[in-house]
Amino acid sequence: MAVKVRIKGKKKHKNQPTSKKYTKYKIEGGKLVRERSCPRCGPGIFLMKADNRVYCGKCHLTEFFKQ
């Protein structure tokens, strides 16, 4: 029975998931435009989109959409 034992050296590389930051911006007319940001926190904080609401994770602001 062969057992691989790693005593010293570099750790095995683990792939990281890709960033979702590119989904928060749109290109309009050759310029980057931010998606909807939180009205309380300012332009640096994005709102999470759900099927019937938007939510700020920092100040917990929730806005519901009419159905």
N, CA, C and O atoms as CSV, one atom per row, in Angstrom:
chain,resi,resn,atom,element,x,y,z
A,1,MET,N,N,0.855,-1.170,0.000
A,1,MET,CA,C,0.000,0.000,0.000
A,1,MET,C,C,0.905,1.238,0.000
A,1,MET,O,O,1.732,1.418,0.894
A,2,ALA,N,N,0.735,2.072,-1.001
A,2,ALA,CA,C,1.550,3.274,-1.119
A,2,ALA,C,C,0.769,4.461,-0.570
A,2,ALA,O,O,-0.389,4.675,-0.927
A,3,VAL,N,N,1.408,5.218,0.291
A,3,VAL,CA,C,0.793,6.395,0.882
A,3,VAL,C,C,1.685,7.586,0.568
A,3,VAL,O,O,2.880,7.576,0.862
A,4,LYS,N,N,1.087,8.620,-0.038
A,4,LYS,CA,C,1.847,9.824,-0.345
A,4,LYS,C,C,1.864,10.717,0.894
A,4,LYS,O,O,0.814,11.115,1.400
A,5,VAL,N,N,3.040,11.018,1.363
A,5,VAL,CA,C,3.190,11.874,2.532
A,5,VAL,C,C,3.994,13.093,2.109
A,5,VAL,O,O,5.092,12.963,1.567
A,6,ARG,N,N,3.461,14.245,2.348
A,6,ARG,CA,C,4.140,15.492,2.028
A,6,ARG,C,C,4.674,16.069,3.334
A,6,ARG,O,O,3.908,16.516,4.188
A,7,ILE,N,N,5.958,16.054,3.472
A,7,ILE,CA,C,6.560,16.482,4.720
A,7,ILE,C,C,6.816,17.982,4.719
A,7,ILE,O,O,6.344,18.691,5.608
A,8,LYS,N,N,7.562,18.474,3.727
A,8,LYS,CA,C,7.874,19.890,3.654
A,8,LYS,C,C,7.760,20.341,2.210
A,8,LYS,O,O,7.747,19.528,1.285
A,9,GLY,N,N,7.680,21.637,2.037
A,9,GLY,CA,C,7.645,22.180,0.681
A,9,GLY,C,C,6.402,23.009,0.458
A,9,GLY,O,O,5.693,23.384,1.391
A,10,LYS,N,N,6.163,23.281,-0.805
A,10,LYS,CA,C,5.023,24.119,-1.157
A,10,LYS,C,C,3.715,23.359,-1.016
A,10,LYS,O,O,3.660,22.140,-1.173
A,11,LYS,N,N,2.658,24.116,-0.713
A,11,LYS,CA,C,1.325,23.520,-0.654
A,11,LYS,C,C,0.773,23.388,-2.061
A,11,LYS,O,O,1.163,24.138,-2.956
A,12,LYS,N,N,-0.113,22.460,-2.256
A,12,LYS,CA,C,-0.734,22.267,-3.553
A,12,LYS,C,C,-1.635,23.459,-3.862
A,12,LYS,O,O,-2.358,23.940,-2.990
A,13,HIS,N,N,-1.587,23.935,-5.116
A,13,HIS,CA,C,-2.379,25.095,-5.537
A,13,HIS,C,C,-3.854,24.722,-5.634
A,13,HIS,O,O,-4.210,23.709,-6.237
A,14,LYS,N,N,-4.717,25.557,-5.031
A,14,LYS,CA,C,-6.161,25.360,-5.124
A,14,LYS,C,C,-6.741,26.503,-5.941
A,14,LYS,O,O,-6.445,27.667,-5.671
A,15,ASN,N,N,-7.549,26.193,-6.920
A,15,ASN,CA,C,-8.172,27.233,-7.739
A,15,ASN,C,C,-9.215,27.985,-6.933
A,15,ASN,O,O,-10.005,27.384,-6.205
A,16,GLN,N,N,-9.210,29.309,-7.068
A,16,GLN,CA,C,-10.170,30.164,-6.379
A,16,GLN,C,C,-11.319,30.486,-7.324
A,16,GLN,O,O,-11.102,30.564,-8.534
A,17,PRO,N,N,-12.541,30.678,-6.813
A,17,PRO,CA,C,-13.648,31.065,-7.686
A,17,PRO,C,C,-13.420,32.460,-8.254
A,17,PRO,O,O,-12.791,33.300,-7.610
A,18,THR,N,N,-13.929,32.708,-9.452
A,18,THR,CA,C,-13.736,34.009,-10.084
A,18,THR,C,C,-14.566,35.068,-9.371
A,18,THR,O,O,-15.581,34.761,-8.745
A,19,SER,N,N,-14.129,36.298,-9.472
A,19,SER,CA,C,-14.785,37.412,-8.804
A,19,SER,C,C,-16.086,37.770,-9.525
A,19,SER,O,O,-16.183,37.633,-10.745
A,20,LYS,N,N,-17.070,38.222,-8.776
A,20,LYS,CA,C,-18.357,38.639,-9.343
A,20,LYS,C,C,-18.422,40.144,-9.544
A,20,LYS,O,O,-19.490,40.679,-9.843
A,21,LYS,N,N,-17.289,40.842,-9.384
A,21,LYS,CA,C,-17.281,42.292,-9.482
A,21,LYS,C,C,-17.669,42.780,-10.871
A,21,LYS,O,O,-18.253,43.855,-11.014
A,22,TYR,N,N,-17.347,41.994,-11.891
A,22,TYR,CA,C,-17.655,42.427,-13.247
A,22,TYR,C,C,-19.157,42.486,-13.513
A,22,TYR,O,O,-19.574,43.100,-14.495
A,23,THR,N,N,-19.980,41.867,-12.668
A,23,THR,CA,C,-21.434,41.906,-12.882
A,23,THR,C,C,-22.060,43.180,-12.329
A,23,THR,O,O,-23.235,43.440,-12.588
A,24,LYS,N,N,-21.312,43.979,-11.577
A,24,LYS,CA,C,-21.849,45.187,-10.952
A,24,LYS,C,C,-21.718,46.426,-11.825
A,24,LYS,O,O,-22.149,47.507,-11.425
A,25,TYR,N,N,-21.128,46.289,-13.013
A,25,TYR,CA,C,-20.913,47.423,-13.900
A,25,TYR,C,C,-21.471,47.118,-15.281
A,25,TYR,O,O,-21.561,45.958,-15.683
A,26,LYS,N,N,-21.845,48.174,-16.008
A,26,LYS,CA,C,-22.291,48.053,-17.388
A,26,LYS,C,C,-21.496,49.030,-18.238
A,26,LYS,O,O,-21.041,50.060,-17.740
A,27,ILE,N,N,-21.327,48.714,-19.516
A,27,ILE,CA,C,-20.641,49.618,-20.437
A,27,ILE,C,C,-21.707,50.306,-21.279
A,27,ILE,O,O,-22.440,49.653,-22.022
A,28,GLU,N,N,-21.788,51.620,-21.158
A,28,GLU,CA,C,-22.747,52.411,-21.932
A,28,GLU,C,C,-21.997,53.540,-22.623
A,28,GLU,O,O,-21.446,54.422,-21.964
A,29,GLY,N,N,-21.978,53.511,-23.928
A,29,GLY,CA,C,-21.321,54.571,-24.686
A,29,GLY,C,C,-19.826,54.657,-24.447
A,29,GLY,O,O,-19.262,55.751,-24.467
A,30,GLY,N,N,-19.176,53.532,-24.221
A,30,GLY,CA,C,-17.738,53.525,-23.997
A,30,GLY,C,C,-17.314,53.882,-22.584
A,30,GLY,O,O,-16.118,54.017,-22.324
A,31,LYS,N,N,-18.264,54.041,-21.657
A,31,LYS,CA,C,-17.941,54.367,-20.267
A,31,LYS,C,C,-18.491,53.294,-19.343
A,31,LYS,O,O,-19.514,52.673,-19.629
A,32,LEU,N,N,-17.794,53.083,-18.224
A,32,LEU,CA,C,-18.290,52.161,-17.205
A,32,LEU,C,C,-19.330,52.871,-16.353
A,32,LEU,O,O,-19.104,53.987,-15.887
A,33,VAL,N,N,-20.461,52.224,-16.153
A,33,VAL,CA,C,-21.541,52.787,-15.341
A,33,VAL,C,C,-21.829,51.791,-14.230
A,33,VAL,O,O,-21.981,50.597,-14.486
A,34,ARG,N,N,-21.905,52.277,-12.995
A,34,ARG,CA,C,-22.187,51.401,-11.860
A,34,ARG,C,C,-23.654,50.994,-11.847
A,34,ARG,O,O,-24.532,51.721,-12.312
A,35,GLU,N,N,-23.888,49.800,-11.297
A,35,GLU,CA,C,-25.261,49.367,-11.071
A,35,GLU,C,C,-25.840,50.177,-9.915
A,35,GLU,O,O,-25.185,51.089,-9.410
A,36,ARG,N,N,-27.039,49.859,-9.499
A,36,ARG,CA,C,-27.709,50.606,-8.436
A,36,ARG,C,C,-26.922,50.526,-7.130
A,36,ARG,O,O,-26.536,49.440,-6.696
A,37,SER,N,N,-26.688,51.682,-6.506
A,37,SER,CA,C,-25.972,51.722,-5.230
A,37,SER,C,C,-26.937,52.130,-4.115
A,37,SER,O,O,-28.044,52.597,-4.385
A,38,CYS,N,N,-26.518,51.956,-2.888
A,38,CYS,CA,C,-27.367,52.231,-1.729
A,38,CYS,C,C,-27.540,53.737,-1.546
A,38,CYS,O,O,-26.549,54.468,-1.536
A,39,PRO,N,N,-28.790,54.223,-1.400
A,39,PRO,CA,C,-29.006,55.653,-1.193
A,39,PRO,C,C,-28.531,56.142,0.180
A,39,PRO,O,O,-28.195,57.318,0.325
A,40,ARG,N,N,-28.497,55.272,1.181
A,40,ARG,CA,C,-28.026,55.669,2.514
A,40,ARG,C,C,-26.503,55.638,2.611
A,40,ARG,O,O,-25.891,56.581,3.112
A,41,CYS,N,N,-25.893,54.556,2.134
A,41,CYS,CA,C,-24.453,54.350,2.311
A,41,CYS,C,C,-23.620,55.112,1.289
A,41,CYS,O,O,-22.490,55.496,1.593
A,42,GLY,N,N,-24.133,55.338,0.108
A,42,GLY,CA,C,-23.381,56.080,-0.894
A,42,GLY,C,C,-22.999,55.227,-2.092
A,42,GLY,O,O,-23.418,54.076,-2.204
A,43,PRO,N,N,-22.202,55.797,-2.985
A,43,PRO,CA,C,-21.921,55.134,-4.251
A,43,PRO,C,C,-20.973,53.940,-4.162
A,43,PRO,O,O,-20.835,53.220,-5.151
A,44,GLY,N,N,-20.328,53.697,-3.055
A,44,GLY,CA,C,-19.393,52.582,-2.953
A,44,GLY,C,C,-20.040,51.259,-2.582
A,44,GLY,O,O,-19.390,50.217,-2.669
A,45,ILE,N,N,-21.302,51.271,-2.171
A,45,ILE,CA,C,-21.985,50.069,-1.695
A,45,ILE,C,C,-23.069,49.688,-2.692
A,45,ILE,O,O,-23.954,50.494,-2.981
A,46,PHE,N,N,-23.010,48.470,-3.222
A,46,PHE,CA,C,-23.991,47.990,-4.184
A,46,PHE,C,C,-25.143,47.298,-3.476
A,46,PHE,O,O,-24.991,46.797,-2.363
A,47,LEU,N,N,-26.294,47.276,-4.130
A,47,LEU,CA,C,-27.466,46.597,-3.596
A,47,LEU,C,C,-27.577,45.201,-4.196
A,47,LEU,O,O,-27.324,45.005,-5.385
A,48,MET,N,N,-27.957,44.233,-3.363
A,48,MET,CA,C,-28.186,42.883,-3.827
A,48,MET,C,C,-29.542,42.816,-4.509
A,48,MET,O,O,-30.514,43.381,-4.007
A,49,LYS,N,N,-29.622,42.143,-5.634
A,49,LYS,CA,C,-30.886,42.014,-6.352
A,49,LYS,C,C,-31.481,40.640,-6.077
A,49,LYS,O,O,-30.803,39.623,-6.224
A,50,ALA,N,N,-32.742,40.612,-5.682
A,50,ALA,CA,C,-33.502,39.376,-5.561
A,50,ALA,C,C,-34.678,39.487,-6.526
A,50,ALA,O,O,-34.780,40.471,-7.259
A,51,ASP,N,N,-35.555,38.507,-6.539
A,51,ASP,CA,C,-36.646,38.527,-7.513
A,51,ASP,C,C,-37.670,39.626,-7.240
A,51,ASP,O,O,-38.285,40.129,-8.180
A,52,ASN,N,N,-37.870,40.014,-5.975
A,52,ASN,CA,C,-38.881,41.032,-5.676
A,52,ASN,C,C,-38.362,42.179,-4.810
A,52,ASN,O,O,-39.157,42.980,-4.318
A,53,ARG,N,N,-37.036,42.275,-4.612
A,53,ARG,CA,C,-36.514,43.330,-3.740
A,53,ARG,C,C,-35.036,43.584,-4.038
A,53,ARG,O,O,-34.376,42.793,-4.712
A,54,VAL,N,N,-34.533,44.710,-3.517
A,54,VAL,CA,C,-33.100,44.992,-3.480
A,54,VAL,C,C,-32.726,45.210,-2.020
A,54,VAL,O,O,-33.532,45.728,-1.247
A,55,TYR,N,N,-31.502,44.818,-1.632
A,55,TYR,CA,C,-31.117,44.790,-0.227
A,55,TYR,C,C,-29.681,45.284,-0.075
A,55,TYR,O,O,-28.807,44.913,-0.859
A,56,CYS,N,N,-29.437,46.122,0.934
A,56,CYS,CA,C,-28.095,46.580,1.269
A,56,CYS,C,C,-27.596,45.751,2.448
A,56,CYS,O,O,-28.245,45.706,3.494
A,57,GLY,N,N,-26.455,45.100,2.287
A,57,GLY,CA,C,-25.903,44.262,3.348
A,57,GLY,C,C,-25.239,45.055,4.454
A,57,GLY,O,O,-24.994,44.521,5.536
A,58,LYS,N,N,-24.941,46.327,4.200
A,58,LYS,CA,C,-24.257,47.139,5.210
A,58,LYS,C,C,-25.242,47.785,6.177
A,58,LYS,O,O,-25.091,47.657,7.392
A,59,CYS,N,N,-26.260,48.486,5.644
A,59,CYS,CA,C,-27.210,49.190,6.518
A,59,CYS,C,C,-28.571,48.488,6.583
A,59,CYS,O,O,-29.473,48.974,7.264
A,60,HIS,N,N,-28.735,47.365,5.895
A,60,HIS,CA,C,-29.941,46.538,5.909
A,60,HIS,C,C,-31.165,47.237,5.324
A,60,HIS,O,O,-32.295,46.947,5.717
A,61,LEU,N,N,-30.944,48.149,4.391
A,61,LEU,CA,C,-32.044,48.801,3.687
A,61,LEU,C,C,-32.649,47.800,2.700
A,61,LEU,O,O,-31.920,47.147,1.954
A,62,THR,N,N,-33.970,47.679,2.694
A,62,THR,CA,C,-34.663,46.795,1.771
A,62,THR,C,C,-35.719,47.580,1.027
A,62,THR,O,O,-36.530,48.273,1.641
A,63,GLU,N,N,-35.717,47.477,-0.287
A,63,GLU,CA,C,-36.745,48.108,-1.120
A,63,GLU,C,C,-37.444,46.998,-1.892
A,63,GLU,O,O,-36.800,46.192,-2.564
A,64,PHE,N,N,-38.768,46.966,-1.789
A,64,PHE,CA,C,-39.561,45.950,-2.471
A,64,PHE,C,C,-40.121,46.505,-3.764
A,64,PHE,O,O,-40.443,47.690,-3.851
A,65,PHE,N,N,-40.237,45.643,-4.778
A,65,PHE,CA,C,-40.812,46.009,-6.059
A,65,PHE,C,C,-42.303,45.677,-6.055
A,65,PHE,O,O,-42.726,44.716,-5.411
A,66,LYS,N,N,-43.101,46.474,-6.775
A,66,LYS,CA,C,-44.517,46.156,-6.928
A,66,LYS,C,C,-44.661,45.020,-7.931
A,66,LYS,O,O,-43.904,44.925,-8.897
A,67,GLN,N,N,-45.642,44.165,-7.686
A,67,GLN,CA,C,-45.805,43.012,-8.569
A,67,GLN,C,C,-46.950,43.161,-9.502
A,67,GLN,O,O,-47.210,42.268,-10.307
